[in-house]
């Protein structure tokens, strides 16, 4: 009976972590979509600067965009990895990627480029959820060994 409870607890924790990453991803996505509507680059006088490869003082290169893509892909991958990785790798992947995402999210608030009330609102929700992911993974204790039932054992 204890073995079944531990297996259920592990599956539930994996599912919860995956669900939390989906929640974070929706917040990332919607904040970015809203940013497109209110981005000052869309003003005619700043469009030429944007076409030359700059957003404000930030030079947008392929390397910069690749870095952003890798950062975003880590969150996307965590939806799947939270479900399929074994305990130890799963726990550490959630902690490491969660911390990286928190640092990136906090850093995005330091520049004037995207400072809007709605962006701060989304960032607060994202950071709170990421902190919870890190805490939830950190407090995840290893299930007892011998988690699988052998033939002749009952789950009751």
GIUR-V879793 format. One record per residue. N is the residue number from 0. PHI is phi in whole degrees, 0 to 359 (* if undefined). Layout:
BEGIN
[[N	PHI] [N	PHI]]
END
This chain:
BEGIN
[[0	*] [1	298] [2	299] [3	297] [4	297] [5	294] [6	296] [7	296] [8	299] [9	294] [10	297] [11	296] [12	293] [13	299] [14	296] [15	295] [16	297] [17	299] [18	297] [19	296] [20	293] [21	297] [22	302] [23	299] [24	298] [25	299] [26	293] [27	304] [28	296] [29	292] [30	298] [31	292] [32	297] [33	296] [34	299] [35	299] [36	289] [37	249] [38	291] [39	293] [40	297] [41	287] [42	290] [43	305] [44	291] [45	262] [46	296] [47	296] [48	297] [49	298] [50	295] [51	277] [52	102] [53	235] [54	237] [55	65] [56	262] [57	272] [58	275] [59	269] [60	249] [61	297] [62	297] [63	297] [64	293] [65	298] [66	302] [67	297] [68	295] [69	297] [70	300] [71	292] [72	296] [73	298] [74	291] [75	298] [76	296] [77	294] [78	301] [79	282] [80	299] [81	298] [82	273] [83	252] [84	289] [85	287] [86	316] [87	298] [88	296] [89	297] [90	301] [91	290] [92	298] [93	295] [94	293] [95	294] [96	294] [97	300] [98	295] [99	301] [100	294] [101	297] [102	301] [103	297] [104	292] [105	296] [106	299] [107	294] [108	275] [109	279] [110	264] [111	282] [112	302] [113	240] [114	283] [115	221] [116	299] [117	295] [118	292] [119	297] [120	299] [121	298] [122	298] [123	297] [124	295] [125	298] [126	295] [127	300] [128	294] [129	296] [130	298] [131	295] [132	301] [133	298] [134	297] [135	297] [136	288] [137	297] [138	273] [139	286] [140	267] [141	297] [142	293] [143	297] [144	293] [145	75] [146	293] [147	269] [148	282] [149	268] [150	298] [151	95] [152	267] [153	250] [154	277] [155	273]]
END
